[in-house]
């Protein structure tokens, strides 16, 4: 466990169980490092400052559920607008 940092991705083999608090957990038989984080993520209970949120958007999306919700909502709106325009025979053209 000391070798694993927040943000690392691990492969775990074992039995899926329910903890005493009712959370799903894995009773691990074995594990291995799938991918080591190049830069560990900030601790989840610490607030990200505004500069970090803007400059490291991926960290904001990983750490803050509200950021993920907003990103998903934006994707849904853009998809709906594109779909409506496509049904009316508009053509999306990318320009430099």
N, CA, C and O atoms as a GROMACS GRO file, in nm:
protein
  384
    1UNK      N    1   0.083  -0.120   0.000
    1UNK     CA    2   0.000   0.000   0.000
    1UNK      C    3   0.087   0.126   0.000
    1UNK      O    4   0.047   0.228  -0.056
    2UNK      N    5   0.203   0.121   0.060
    2UNK     CA    6   0.291   0.238   0.066
    2UNK      C    7   0.343   0.274  -0.073
    2UNK      O    8   0.384   0.388  -0.095
    3UNK      N    9   0.342   0.180  -0.166
    3UNK     CA   10   0.390   0.205  -0.301
    3UNK      C   11   0.285   0.271  -0.390
    3UNK      O   12   0.316   0.313  -0.502
    4UNK      N   13   0.162   0.280  -0.342
    4UNK     CA   14   0.052   0.331  -0.424
    4UNK      C   15   0.019   0.473  -0.382
    4UNK      O   16  -0.006   0.500  -0.264
    5UNK      N   17   0.019   0.565  -0.480
    5UNK     CA   18  -0.017   0.704  -0.454
    5UNK      C   19  -0.155   0.733  -0.511
    5UNK      O   20  -0.204   0.662  -0.598
    6UNK      N   21  -0.217   0.839  -0.461
    6UNK     CA   22  -0.344   0.884  -0.514
    6UNK      C   23  -0.326   0.918  -0.661
    6UNK      O   24  -0.240   0.999  -0.695
    7UNK      N   25  -0.406   0.858  -0.748
    7UNK     CA   26  -0.394   0.881  -0.891
    7UNK      C   27  -0.334   0.762  -0.964
    7UNK      O   28  -0.346   0.754  -1.087
    8UNK      N   29  -0.270   0.670  -0.892
    8UNK     CA   30  -0.219   0.549  -0.955
    8UNK      C   31  -0.337   0.460  -0.995
    8UNK      O   32  -0.443   0.465  -0.934
    9UNK      N   33  -0.317   0.379  -1.097
    9UNK     CA   34  -0.419   0.283  -1.139
    9UNK      C   35  -0.364   0.144  -1.109
    9UNK      O   36  -0.255   0.108  -1.151
   10UNK      N   37  -0.443   0.067  -1.034
   10UNK     CA   38  -0.400  -0.067  -0.996
   10UNK      C   39  -0.496  -0.172  -1.051
   10UNK      O   40  -0.615  -0.146  -1.069
   11UNK      N   41  -0.442  -0.290  -1.078
   11UNK     CA   42  -0.521  -0.406  -1.119
   11UNK      C   43  -0.535  -0.493  -0.995
   11UNK      O   44  -0.436  -0.531  -0.933
   12UNK      N   45  -0.660  -0.525  -0.959
   12UNK     CA   46  -0.686  -0.603  -0.838
   12UNK      C   47  -0.767  -0.727  -0.876
   12UNK      O   48  -0.863  -0.718  -0.951
   13UNK      N   49  -0.726  -0.840  -0.822
   13UNK     CA   50  -0.800  -0.965  -0.842
   13UNK      C   51  -0.848  -1.010  -0.705
   13UNK      O   52  -0.771  -1.013  -0.609
   14UNK      N   53  -0.978  -1.044  -0.696
   14UNK     CA   54  -1.032  -1.088  -0.569
   14UNK      C   55  -1.182  -1.097  -0.573
   14UNK      O   56  -1.243  -1.094  -0.680
   15UNK      N   57  -1.240  -1.109  -0.456
   15UNK     CA   58  -1.385  -1.126  -0.443
   15UNK      C   59  -1.449  -0.991  -0.410
   15UNK      O   60  -1.401  -0.919  -0.323
   16UNK      N   61  -1.558  -0.958  -0.480
   16UNK     CA   62  -1.633  -0.836  -0.449
   16UNK      C   63  -1.720  -0.865  -0.328
   16UNK      O   64  -1.798  -0.961  -0.327
   17UNK      N   65  -1.706  -0.782  -0.225
   17UNK     CA   66  -1.781  -0.800  -0.101
   17UNK      C   67  -1.846  -0.668  -0.063
   17UNK      O   68  -1.819  -0.564  -0.123
   18UNK      N   69  -1.931  -0.673   0.037
   18UNK     CA   70  -1.992  -0.553   0.093
   18UNK      C   71  -1.930  -0.530   0.230
   18UNK      O   72  -1.927  -0.620   0.314
   19UNK      N   73  -1.879  -0.410   0.253
   19UNK     CA   74  -1.815  -0.380   0.381
   19UNK      C   75  -1.920  -0.366   0.491
   19UNK      O   76  -2.040  -0.370   0.464
   20UNK      N   77  -1.874  -0.351   0.614
   20UNK     CA   78  -1.967  -0.335   0.726
   20UNK      C   79  -2.055  -0.211   0.709
   20UNK      O   80  -2.168  -0.208   0.757
   21UNK      N   81  -2.002  -0.109   0.641
   21UNK     CA   82  -2.078   0.014   0.618
   21UNK      C   83  -2.165   0.004   0.493
   21UNK      O   84  -2.235   0.100   0.459
   22UNK      N   85  -2.162  -0.111   0.424
   22UNK     CA   86  -2.245  -0.130   0.307
   22UNK      C   87  -2.180  -0.088   0.176
   22UNK      O   88  -2.245  -0.089   0.072
   23UNK      N   89  -2.052  -0.050   0.180
   23UNK     CA   90  -1.983  -0.010   0.058
   23UNK      C   91  -1.928  -0.133  -0.013
   23UNK      O   92  -1.880  -0.226   0.051
   24UNK      N   93  -1.937  -0.133  -0.146
   24UNK     CA   94  -1.877  -0.241  -0.222
   24UNK      C   95  -1.726  -0.230  -0.213
   24UNK      O   96  -1.670  -0.122  -0.227
   25UNK      N   97  -1.661  -0.342  -0.190
   25UNK     CA   98  -1.516  -0.347  -0.178
   25UNK      C   99  -1.466  -0.472  -0.248
   25UNK      O  100  -1.544  -0.559  -0.287
   26UNK      N  101  -1.336  -0.480  -0.264
   26UNK     CA  102  -1.274  -0.600  -0.320
   26UNK      C  103  -1.184  -0.659  -0.213
   26UNK      O  104  -1.094  -0.593  -0.163
   27UNK      N  105  -1.209  -0.786  -0.180
   27UNK     CA  106  -1.122  -0.860  -0.091
   27UNK      C  107  -1.012  -0.916  -0.180
   27UNK      O  108  -1.030  -1.019  -0.245
   28UNK      N  109  -0.900  -0.848  -0.183
   28UNK     CA  110  -0.796  -0.874  -0.284
   28UNK      C  111  -0.718  -1.001  -0.255
   28UNK      O  112  -0.674  -1.025  -0.143
   29UNK      N  113  -0.704  -1.082  -0.360
   29UNK     CA  114  -0.612  -1.197  -0.357
   29UNK      C  115  -0.475  -1.152  -0.404
   29UNK      O  116  -0.372  -1.196  -0.353
   30UNK      N  117  -0.475  -1.062  -0.504
   30UNK     CA  118  -0.350  -1.011  -0.558
   30UNK      C  119  -0.376  -0.876  -0.623
   30UNK      O  120  -0.490  -0.842  -0.656
   31UNK      N  121  -0.268  -0.800  -0.641
   31UNK     CA  122  -0.279  -0.672  -0.710
   31UNK      C  123  -0.146  -0.642  -0.777
   31UNK      O  124  -0.041  -0.694  -0.739
   32UNK      N  125  -0.154  -0.556  -0.878
   32UNK     CA  126  -0.031  -0.508  -0.940
   32UNK      C  127  -0.055  -0.368  -0.994
   32UNK      O  128  -0.168  -0.329  -1.022
   33UNK      N  129   0.053  -0.294  -1.007
   33UNK     CA  130   0.045  -0.157  -1.058
   33UNK      C  131   0.017  -0.161  -1.208
   33UNK      O  132   0.095  -0.220  -1.283
   34UNK      N  133  -0.092  -0.099  -1.251
   34UNK     CA  134  -0.123  -0.092  -1.393
   34UNK      C  135  -0.063   0.034  -1.454
   34UNK      O  136  -0.014   0.032  -1.567
   35UNK      N  137  -0.066   0.144  -1.377
   35UNK     CA  138  -0.011   0.270  -1.428
   35UNK      C  139   0.023   0.359  -1.309
   35UNK      O  140  -0.061   0.385  -1.223
   36UNK      N  141   0.145   0.406  -1.306
   36UNK     CA  142   0.190   0.495  -1.199
   36UNK      C  143   0.162   0.640  -1.238
   36UNK      O  144   0.197   0.682  -1.349
   37UNK      N  145   0.100   0.715  -1.150
   37UNK     CA  146   0.074   0.856  -1.177
   37UNK      C  147   0.206   0.932  -1.185
   37UNK      O  148   0.291   0.921  -1.097
   38UNK      N  149   0.222   1.009  -1.291
   38UNK     CA  150   0.343   1.090  -1.304
   38UNK      C  151   0.345   1.201  -1.201
   38UNK      O  152   0.450   1.235  -1.145
   39UNK      N  153   0.227   1.256  -1.175
   39UNK     CA  154   0.212   1.358  -1.072
   39UNK      C  155   0.097   1.315  -0.982
   39UNK      O  156  -0.017   1.311  -1.028
   40UNK      N  157   0.123   1.283  -0.857
   40UNK     CA  158   0.015   1.240  -0.768
   40UNK      C  159  -0.094   1.347  -0.758
   40UNK      O  160  -0.065   1.467  -0.765
   41UNK      N  161  -0.217   1.303  -0.742
   41UNK     CA  162  -0.330   1.395  -0.729
   41UNK      C  163  -0.330   1.460  -0.592
   41UNK      O  164  -0.272   1.406  -0.497
   42UNK      N  165  -0.392   1.576  -0.580
   42UNK     CA  166  -0.404   1.639  -0.448
   42UNK      C  167  -0.496   1.555  -0.359
   42UNK      O  168  -0.577   1.477  -0.408
   43UNK      N  169  -0.482   1.573  -0.230
   43UNK     CA  170  -0.566   1.502  -0.134
   43UNK      C  171  -0.710   1.544  -0.156
   43UNK      O  172  -0.739   1.663  -0.174
   44UNK      N  173  -0.801   1.448  -0.154
   44UNK     CA  174  -0.941   1.473  -0.190
   44UNK      C  175  -1.010   1.576  -0.100
   44UNK      O  176  -1.094   1.651  -0.148
   45UNK      N  177  -0.976   1.582   0.028
   45UNK     CA  178  -1.046   1.674   0.117
   45UNK      C  179  -0.991   1.816   0.113
   45UNK      O  180  -1.049   1.906   0.175
   46UNK      N  181  -0.881   1.840   0.042
   46UNK     CA  182  -0.828   1.975   0.028
   46UNK      C  183  -0.893   2.044  -0.091
   46UNK      O  184  -0.911   1.983  -0.196
   47UNK      N  185  -0.926   2.170  -0.074
   47UNK     CA  186  -0.983   2.249  -0.184
   47UNK      C  187  -0.875   2.282  -0.286
   47UNK      O  188  -0.762   2.315  -0.249
   48UNK      N  189  -0.910   2.273  -0.414
   48UNK     CA  190  -0.818   2.317  -0.519
   48UNK      C  191  -0.829   2.468  -0.531
   48UNK      O  192  -0.939   2.523  -0.527
   49UNK      N  193  -0.715   2.535  -0.546
   49UNK     CA  194  -0.725   2.679  -0.568
   49UNK      C  195  -0.766   2.704  -0.713
   49UNK      O  196  -0.756   2.616  -0.798
   50UNK      N  197  -0.812   2.824  -0.739
   50UNK     CA  198  -0.867   2.859  -0.871
   50UNK      C  199  -0.765   2.840  -0.982
   50UNK      O  200  -0.800   2.793  -1.090
   51UNK      N  201  -0.639   2.875  -0.958
   51UNK     CA  202  -0.537   2.862  -1.062
   51UNK      C  203  -0.516   2.715  -1.099
   51UNK      O  204  -0.503   2.682  -1.217
   52UNK      N  205  -0.511   2.628  -1.000
   52UNK     CA  206  -0.495   2.484  -1.027
   52UNK      C  207  -0.614   2.431  -1.104
   52UNK      O  208  -0.598   2.351  -1.196
   53UNK      N  209  -0.734   2.474  -1.067
   53UNK     CA  210  -0.855   2.428  -1.135
   53UNK      C  211  -0.853   2.465  -1.283
   53UNK      O  212  -0.898   2.388  -1.367
   54UNK      N  213  -0.802   2.583  -1.314
   54UNK     CA  214  -0.799   2.630  -1.453
   54UNK      C  215  -0.682   2.567  -1.530
   54UNK      O  216  -0.700   2.522  -1.643
   55UNK      N  217  -0.566   2.565  -1.469
   55UNK     CA  218  -0.446   2.517  -1.539
   55UNK      C  219  -0.440   2.365  -1.549
   55UNK      O  220  -0.388   2.311  -1.647
   56UNK      N  221  -0.493   2.296  -1.450
   56UNK     CA  222  -0.490   2.149  -1.450
   56UNK      C  223  -0.633   2.097  -1.448
   56UNK      O  224  -0.680   2.041  -1.349
   57UNK      N  225  -0.700   2.116  -1.559
   57UNK     CA  226  -0.842   2.081  -1.571
   57UNK      C  227  -0.866   1.934  -1.540
   57UNK      O  228  -0.967   1.899  -1.479
   58UNK      N  229  -0.774   1.848  -1.582
   58UNK     CA  230  -0.790   1.704  -1.557
   58UNK      C  231  -0.796   1.674  -1.407
   58UNK      O  232  -0.869   1.585  -1.365
   59UNK      N  233  -0.719   1.748  -1.326
   59UNK     CA  234  -0.721   1.728  -1.181
   59UNK      C  235  -0.856   1.772  -1.127
   59UNK      O  236  -0.915   1.703  -1.043
   60UNK      N  237  -0.905   1.885  -1.173
   60UNK     CA  238  -1.035   1.936  -1.132
   60UNK      C  239  -1.144   1.833  -1.162
   60UNK      O  240  -1.231   1.808  -1.078
   61UNK      N  241  -1.139   1.773  -1.281
   61UNK     CA  242  -1.241   1.675  -1.320
   61UNK      C  243  -1.231   1.546  -1.239
   61UNK      O  244  -1.332   1.481  -1.214
   62UNK      N  245  -1.112   1.509  -1.198
   62UNK     CA  246  -1.094   1.387  -1.119
   62UNK      C  247  -1.139   1.409  -0.975
   62UNK      O  248  -1.203   1.322  -0.915
   63UNK      N  249  -1.105   1.525  -0.918
   63UNK     CA  250  -1.125   1.550  -0.776
   63UNK      C  251  -1.265   1.602  -0.742
   63UNK      O  252  -1.319   1.568  -0.638
   64UNK      N  253  -1.323   1.685  -0.830
   64UNK     CA  254  -1.451   1.751  -0.797
   64UNK      C  255  -1.568   1.694  -0.876
   64UNK      O  256  -1.574   1.711  -0.998
   65UNK      N  257  -1.661   1.626  -0.809
   65UNK     CA  258  -1.779   1.572  -0.878
   65UNK      C  259  -1.860   1.680  -0.951
   65UNK      O  260  -1.916   1.655  -1.057
   66UNK      N  261  -1.866   1.802  -0.892
   66UNK     CA  262  -1.945   1.907  -0.959
   66UNK      C  263  -1.882   1.947  -1.092
   66UNK      O  264  -1.953   1.982  -1.186
   67UNK      N  265  -1.750   1.942  -1.101
   67UNK     CA  266  -1.683   1.973  -1.227
   67UNK      C  267  -1.718   1.869  -1.333
   67UNK      O  268  -1.739   1.903  -1.450
   68UNK      N  269  -1.725   1.742  -1.292
   68UNK     CA  270  -1.764   1.636  -1.386
   68UNK      C  271  -1.908   1.654  -1.432
   68UNK      O  272  -1.938   1.635  -1.549
   69UNK      N  273  -1.996   1.692  -1.340
   69UNK     CA  274  -2.137   1.713  -1.374
   69UNK      C  275  -2.150   1.825  -1.476
   69UNK      O  276  -2.223   1.811  -1.575
   70UNK      N  277  -2.081   1.935  -1.454
   70UNK     CA  278  -2.087   2.048  -1.548
   70UNK      C  279  -2.032   2.008  -1.684
   70UNK      O  280  -2.089   2.044  -1.787
   71UNK      N  281  -1.922   1.933  -1.686
   71UNK     CA  282  -1.862   1.889  -1.813
   71UNK      C  283  -1.960   1.799  -1.889
   71UNK      O  284  -1.975   1.813  -2.010
   72UNK      N  285  -2.026   1.708  -1.818
   72UNK     CA  286  -2.124   1.619  -1.883
   72UNK      C  287  -2.243   1.698  -1.937
   72UNK      O  288  -2.292   1.670  -2.046
   73UNK      N  289  -2.289   1.798  -1.861
   73UNK     CA  290  -2.400   1.881  -1.906
   73UNK      C  291  -2.362   1.958  -2.032
   73UNK      O  292  -2.442   1.970  -2.125
   74UNK      N  293  -2.241   2.010  -2.035
   74UNK     CA  294  -2.194   2.084  -2.153
   74UNK      C  295  -2.190   1.993  -2.275
   74UNK      O  296  -2.234   2.032  -2.383
   75UNK      N  297  -2.138   1.872  -2.258
   75UNK     CA  298  -2.133   1.775  -2.368
   75UNK      C  299  -2.274   1.747  -2.420
   75UNK      O  300  -2.295   1.741  -2.541
   76UNK      N  301  -2.370   1.730  -2.330
   76UNK     CA  302  -2.508   1.701  -2.370
   76UNK      C  303  -2.568   1.817  -2.449
   76UNK      O  304  -2.638   1.795  -2.548
   77UNK      N  305  -2.541   1.940  -2.406
   77UNK     CA  306  -2.594   2.058  -2.476
   77UNK      C  307  -2.532   2.069  -2.615
   77UNK      O  308  -2.604   2.089  -2.713
   78UNK      N  309  -2.401   2.055  -2.625
   78UNK     CA  310  -2.333   2.063  -2.755
   78UNK      C  311  -2.384   1.954  -2.848
   78UNK      O  312  -2.409   1.980  -2.966
   79UNK      N  313  -2.401   1.832  -2.796
   79UNK     CA  314  -2.452   1.722  -2.877
   79UNK      C  315  -2.593   1.752  -2.929
   79UNK      O  316  -2.624   1.726  -3.045
   80UNK      N  317  -2.678   1.807  -2.842
   80UNK     CA  318  -2.815   1.839  -2.882
   80UNK      C  319  -2.818   1.948  -2.989
   80UNK      O  320  -2.894   1.938  -3.086
   81UNK      N  321  -2.737   2.052  -2.972
   81UNK     CA  322  -2.732   2.160  -3.072
   81UNK      C  323  -2.682   2.106  -3.206
   81UNK      O  324  -2.740   2.136  -3.310
   82UNK      N  325  -2.574   2.028  -3.203
   82UNK     CA  326  -2.521   1.970  -3.327
   82UNK      C  327  -2.625   1.882  -3.395
   82UNK      O  328  -2.642   1.888  -3.517
   83UNK      N  329  -2.694   1.801  -3.317
   83UNK     CA  330  -2.795   1.712  -3.372
   83UNK      C  331  -2.909   1.791  -3.436
   83UNK      O  332  -2.954   1.757  -3.546
   84UNK      N  333  -2.955   1.896  -3.369
   84UNK     CA  334  -3.064   1.978  -3.423
   84UNK      C  335  -3.022   2.047  -3.552
   84UNK      O  336  -3.099   2.052  -3.648
   85UNK      N  337  -2.900   2.099  -3.555
   85UNK     CA  338  -2.852   2.165  -3.676
   85UNK      C  339  -2.832   2.065  -3.790
   85UNK      O  340  -2.860   2.096  -3.906
   86UNK      N  341  -2.784   1.946  -3.757
   86UNK     CA  342  -2.763   1.843  -3.859
   86UNK      C  343  -2.896   1.800  -3.921
   86UNK      O  344  -2.904   1.776  -4.042
   87UNK      N  345  -3.000   1.789  -3.838
   87UNK     CA  346  -3.133   1.754  -3.891
   87UNK      C  347  -3.185   1.860  -3.988
   87UNK      O  348  -3.268   1.830  -4.074
   88UNK      N  349  -3.136   1.982  -3.975
   88UNK     CA  350  -3.178   2.091  -4.065
   88UNK      C  351  -3.077   2.111  -4.178
   88UNK      O  352  -3.076   2.216  -4.243
   89UNK      N  353  -2.993   2.011  -4.200
   89UNK     CA  354  -2.895   2.010  -4.309
   89UNK      C  355  -2.784   2.114  -4.296
   89UNK      O  356  -2.725   2.152  -4.397
   90UNK      N  357  -2.756   2.159  -4.175
   90UNK     CA  358  -2.639   2.244  -4.156
   90UNK      C  359  -2.516   2.157  -4.162
   90UNK      O  360  -2.522   2.037  -4.134
   91UNK      N  361  -2.405   2.216  -4.198
   91UNK     CA  362  -2.279   2.144  -4.209
   91UNK      C  363  -2.179   2.207  -4.114
   91UNK      O  364  -2.157   2.328  -4.117
   92UNK      N  365  -2.118   2.125  -4.030
   92UNK     CA  366  -2.016   2.176  -3.939
   92UNK      C  367  -1.882   2.172  -4.011
   92UNK      O  368  -1.839   2.067  -4.060
   93UNK      N  369  -1.815   2.287  -4.017
   93UNK     CA  370  -1.687   2.298  -4.085
   93UNK      C  371  -1.584   2.350  -3.986
   93UNK      O  372  -1.603   2.454  -3.924
   94UNK      N  373  -1.474   2.276  -3.972
   94UNK     CA  374  -1.366   2.321  -3.884
   94UNK      C  375  -1.275   2.415  -3.962
   94UNK      O  376  -1.236   2.386  -4.075
   95UNK      N  377  -1.241   2.526  -3.901
   95UNK     CA  378  -1.152   2.622  -3.965
   95UNK      C  379  -1.032   2.648  -3.875
   95UNK      O  380  -1.041   2.628  -3.753
   96UNK      N  381  -0.922   2.691  -3.932
   96UNK     CA  382  -0.803   2.718  -3.849
   96UNK      C  383  -0.821   2.838  -3.758
   96UNK      O  384  -0.731   2.872  -3.682
   0.00000   0.00000   0.00000
